[in-house]
Amino acid sequence: MSLRLVACLVAFFLVSETLSSVQALGSEQGRVRLPDHIDQISVSEALVLERNLYRAIHDGSINVRTYMRGLSKFSRASDLRAAAAPIEQFSEIHDSIVENYAKANVRDRFIELYGGRIGDLRRKANEYANPESRAAVQLLGFLALKAGHPGITEDQLALADQILIERPGTGSRLSPVEEARFALALSVAVKHDGSTYVPLLFEKLERTESPEQRAQLLSATSWVSDAKTYQNVLARIGSDELSAEESRELLRALFANADNRWSGWKWLKENYASVTETLEMNDNDVAGMLNEFCSRKAHREIETFYRSKTYGVTEFPNAVKQALNEIDRCVSFRQQKGNEITSYLAGP
């Protein structure tokens, strides 16, 4: 299991659904039709509707009010698999669309949407045979890692301490839901207090042989939020304690975390030659990590950096061009819709 996959598993563990038999629910002549209540449609249809909302707001066929009303409806779904459907979109909005001044209010809005279901989430996250258990873990992760819910953070810190103290380095294989719960707890601990927990995770890594558990531990370190500890994690990349593949996946996971992406970019520019040589990565491999930036400054710096490597503007490697195009699309969307989305989420 790759670190990137485990990192996604922590906060954004999507439940697999068979969609082949589902029509493009909610779209008619380019518009999106919202059900009066989300429980009027099946889980599979809800997942299709969530994707339709994403496409519709980006192609301009619906307005922001319809888009945000649609996403908010999911939080009231009785089935947690439907309730968790828009978490990736909410996370993208939080990380890339709203301005920093509004993020605290947006996080409060997320807690308002889902916070009343915490008891149900805790219960179902422990019912490993329940088809909603993975979605419960996903929602707990969203509330802890993105919304900063204090109660859930406290719960996850207690579980992280239990894992680090009691769980042996080479234990029995865990179920996917247990893996997700453990990964979440360790990630929340690192985000909450990286200076304490990151050294503990690397100590545990030294006596852990299981590839799955090593991936879980390393993935959790990527959630570090304080700058000094983030640099300490970056310093481990390419070291003898990690395999080349583990270092590559850790680097990708660090760039997937929005908290210190700019610090990671600064470090990467300064260490580009050694990183690409030691980790056997080419320009396309590296550029594939850069497409989650969302600012003209990022576009300018990435373009300038690769041009300095003697590439002409039209001669960039494909992944560089793709990253720059993705950044442009995000910037354009934020300029067109960002203020309205922020007002809807953070307003009175």
N, C-alpha and C positions, 0 to 999 in steps of 0.2 A: 504494500500500500504506500503510495507516494506521499511525501510531506504535503504537497499541494492538495492532494485529495483529503488528507486528514484535516488540514487547515479549513477546508470548506466544510468538512464534516462537523467541525466544532460548532459553528454558528449558523451555518446555512445548509443542514443535512436534508436535502429534498427527498421526499418519499416517491419511489418509482410508481408510476401509474401507466396502464395501457391506454394510449390515446388514439390508436389507429381506428377505432370504431366510433370516435367522437367527431361530430361535425364541428365546424368552426363556430362554436356557440358564441353568441353575442355580437356577431358582425353581420351587418346587412347594409349593402350599398356603401361600404366604407365607414359605417358608423358602428358604435358599440352599444348594445342594449344591455342594461343592467337589470338583474332580477330584483323584485321587490325585497326579497330576503335571500341571502346566499344559500340557505338550506333548501331552496326550491330547485336547486340543480345538484347534480352528483359531484363527487370529489373530482372525478376526471374532467367533467365539464368546467368545474371551477378552475382547474389548472390551465385549461385552454383559455378561459376568460382572462386569467391573469396575464397570459402571453399576449392576448389580443389588446388588452389595455396598454401594455408596453409598446406594441407596434403602433397603436392608434395615436398615442400622445407624441410619438416621435415622427410620425408622418403627417401630423397636423389634422387628423380627421376627427379628433375630439378636443374639447377645451380642458383647461386645468381643473376646473371644478368637477367635471364629469370624471376625469381621471382620478382625482384624489378621493371623491366619493366612492368610486369603484374599489380602490385599494382599501379604503377604510371598512367597507362592507365585509371584507374577508375576516376581520377580527371577531365578528359576531357568529361565524360558522360554528355549528356544534361539533363537527368533526375537525380535529386539530390539523389534519392533513390539508384541509382547505384553508383553515385559519393561518397556516404558516406560508401559504403560497406567495404572498407579496413581500416576504422578508428580504429577499435579495434586492428588490426595487427600493424598499425603504432604506436599506443599508447604503445603496448607491446614492440615493438622495441625500442622506446624512453625510456621506464622505465627500461627495463631489459637487452637489448642486447648491445646497444652502450655504450661506456665508457663516464664518466662525461665530459672529456675534449672536446668531440665531440658533446655534446648535443645542444649547442648553434647553431652550424652549421646545425644540423639536424632540429632544429626548424625553421631555415631560409628556409630550403628546403621545409618543410611542407607549409610555407607561400607562397613560390614560386608556389607550386602545386595548392593551393586553393585560394590564396589571391586575384586573379583577379576576383573572383566570389562573392565578399562580397556584392555588391549591390543587386545581385539576391538573395543571402541568406537572407539579411535583409528583402527584400520585401516578399519572400515566407514564412518566419517565422511568418509574421503577417497575412497571409492568412489562417485562421484556417480550412477552408473547402478544401484547396488545398492538394491533396494526398502527395505532396512533402514537406509539412510544417514541419513535424517532422524531416525529414532528414536535412532540413535547420537548425533547432535548433541544431541538433547533430553536424553538421559541424561548426556552430558558436562556440559551446562548445569546440570542438577540437582545433580550431584556438585560442580561448581565454585561455583555461586551459592547453593545452599541448604546443602549439606554441607560446603563449604569445603575440598574435597580439595586439599592443597598441590601435588601433582604435576600435576594438571590445571590448576590456577591458573597454575603456571609455564609450561606449554605455551601457554595462551591469552595470557599476557602477551607471549610471544615473537611470536605471530601478530599481536597487536595492534600491536606495534612495527613489524612488517613492513608492515602495512596502512597505518599512519600515515606511514611514511617512503616507501614505494615505490608505493603505489596512487595514481594520479592522481585529481584531483577529478571528472573526467568520463571514466570508463573504460567498457569494454565491458560489456554486460549479463551479469550473473552468473546461474548456475543457482540455483533455489530452495535447494538444499543449500549452495551456496557462500555465498549470502546469509545463511543461518542460521549457518554457521560464522563468518563475519566479524562478524555481529551478536553472537554469543556471545563472541568474543574481545574485542571492544570493551567489552561489558558487564562482563566479568570484570575488565578493566583498570580500569574506572571504580570498580567495587565495591572492588577491592583498593587503589587509590591515586587517589582522585578528585581530590585537589588537583593532581596532576600531569597526569592524562589528560583531565579535563574541559576545561581551557583548550585543550589540543591538539585535541580534537574540535571545539570551536567555531571554532578557527582553520581547521581543514579545512572546516568548514561554509561559511565565507566564500567559498571557491573551488570549491564543489561546486554544480552546477546540477541534477544528476539528482534527481528527486523521490524515487526509491527509496533512493538513497544518503543523501540528506538525512534521510529518515525513519529510516534505520538509525543514523546518527550521533546524532540527537536521542534516539532510543529508548535508546541505550546510556547517555546522560547520566542517564537516570532511575534507573539502578542505583546512584547515588552513596550511600554509607553514612555519610560524616562530615557532621556537622551544618552546618559552615561552608560547605562546598562545595555542599551541598544548597540553602542559602539563595542562593548565587550562581546556581545553575541556576534557581531560582524567579524571581529577578530578571530573567531573560531573557524570561519569559513576557510577551507583549504588546509586546515591543521591536520596533524596525524591522527587525532582522535576521531575524525570523521572520514568516511569514504568519500570519494569524489562525487558519487551520486547523492549522498546525504548532504554534502556541501551545496551542490546545485539546487537541490530541493529546498534547503533552508534559505538560500538566497531568494528563490522565487517566493517562498512564504513570507519573507520579510518585506518584499516589495508589494505583496498582496495586502499587507496591513497599512492602512492610510496614515497611521499616527506619526510614523517617522520616515515616510517615503522620501521626503526631500533630503534628509540626512543620509539615507541609503544611496541616493543618487550622487550626492557629493562624494561619498566614500568610493562608490563605484568608479567615478571619473578618475579619481586619484590612484586607483588600484586596478584599472581596466586591464592593462597588459598582463599583470601577474594572475589576475582572476581568470581571464580567458585561457591562459596557458595552463595553469594548475588544474583548473576544472574542466579543461578540454571543451570550452564553449566558444562558438563563433559569434559573429556580430548578430546574426539572426536569432540565435539562442538568447542573447542578452536583450536585444530590442523587444523580444516577446514579453519581457517583464515590465516594459515601460508604458504600455498602452492604457494604464489606469490613471495616469495623470490627467488633470482637467484644467489647464491654464495656458494662456499664451506664453507665459514665461517658460513653462515646461517645454512647449513646442519649440520655442526659440533656442533653448539650451540644448535640447536633444539634437535638433537639426545642426546647430553650430558644432557640437561635439563630433558628430559623424562626418560633417563636411571637413573638419580638421584632420580626419583620417584619410584625406585625399579623394573622398568620393565627391563626384559632382552632384548637383541637386537632383538630376534625373537618374543618377547611377547608384542611389542608395540600395542596400540589400532590401529584399522584399519586406522583411519584418520591420525594418526601420520605417519604410514608407507606410506600412499598415499601422504602426504605432502612431505616427504623426497624423494619419487620417482619423484614427480613433480619438485622439486628443482633440482634433478640430471638431469632430462631431459632438463631443461632450461639451466643449466650450460654446459651440453654437446653441446647443439645447439649453445650457445654463443661461445664456444671454437672453434667449427667447422666453423661457418658462421659469427661470429660477426665482425671480421675485414673486411671481404668483404662487408657486409651490411653497415658498418660504412663508408667505402671508397665510396660506391655508393652514399649514402645520403649526406655525409659531404665533399666529394671531390670536386675538381674543375669542 
